[in-house]
Amino acid sequence: MQTLPPMDYAAEADRIAESLRAITRRLHRRGLVVAMSGGIDSSVSAALAVRALGADRVYGLLLPERDSTLGDGSLGALLARHLGIRYEHQNISPALAALGCYDSQQQVLRRSFPGYGEGWKFKLAISSAMGGRVSVTRVVAEDPSGQRHEARLAAEDYQQLVAATNFKQRVRKTLEYYHADRLNYAVVGTPNRLEYDQGFFVKLGDGAADVKPIAHLYKTQVYEMARFLGLPDAITSTTPTTDTFSLAQGQDEFYFGLPYPQMDLVLWHVNEGRDATALAAALGCDVAAAEAHMAAVHAKRRTTANLHSPPLLVTEVPGIPVPL
Amino acid sequence: MSSRKEKVRGFITSMFMADASMTLAESDSLLQRQIVDSTGFLELVSFLESEFGISVDYDEMLPENLDTLASIDAFLERKLGQKGSG
């Protein structure tokens, strides 16, 4: 399988750092807040924030909850110590429980699996249907004995499960802005290019931020950047997960349908105007499969366009320019 | 035209076609015209299951069963026939 063209990571890190400095000034903020899951994207974003402003002007937040697959925040703490930044740990499970996040999830899961309860875990997985042109979401549950059960979700159940789960990203963002307001800092959003382009974020959850420093970097480039920045092995060796469901789940099985190195190549070929024959050669698959992957990129862009949209106005409001 | 087909047309036009000037012909592809996305297909399947008392298996979620009004109606015909004879 081919890889993306090489990049000068030193020059790119400096370019991003310069941009982060300029944006922070333009926003009239004194520093940057970064929520750090211990995953590769937030780790690289935090390291770039430190490169831009120095460790004393970056504030880290570790915000795990009871289903966090990356643990209790210890990876984030490891990174914070590595970067030498101030940080705070807050488990958000009590807030999520008070909002009804877990109860709402459980309500749906019991409709699919009547015995669902204490000791069970679950995740969502996608399968392609309609000749590969539509994604169907299945829920996979594991009972306390380790036995797996699967069910296709009805539309309203799927939507309730997603809505309940989205509390996690939105509660985290509430806390990020609390600290940003308290410190007069700006909030760093940490999507990579796959997530940003394909709409793999929660509107007003992890999609909300003042600046998104790695939204133009493909996932393989984020890993390369992490190695260039000298981040700890425990972080650069993690496999991407959604860090959202109680049963460990790869991002590919939930959203992209392909592992990230392949998904990077698909998106790169689309962005560079290459055809399906070139993509098929790069992936080592047949042309029809490459065409389907490229069509899926365009379909996701269409269906998630609203996630990128700011609040829409019926008419322009004079004197209020958008964007800043 | 059967009232069954009209029920399906009514569901699709009211749920997925915000522009009242759009029309839906029997042979229009819901995928090619980008009328229904992934979530929309789940909603369509849920509607068919609850409205007509059938159960749609994952293996049946194919363009030949669900991509046009005509194919949905033929699919319902087969499913309801199976139900009647089973």
Interface residues (C-beta under 8 A of the other chain):
Chain A: S127 A129 M130 G131 R133 V134 S135 V136 T137 R138 R152 L153 A154 A155 E156 Y158 Q159 A299 R302 T303
Chain B: L31 Q34 D37 S38 T39 F41 L42 E43 V45 S46 E49 Y58 M61 L62 P63 L66 D67
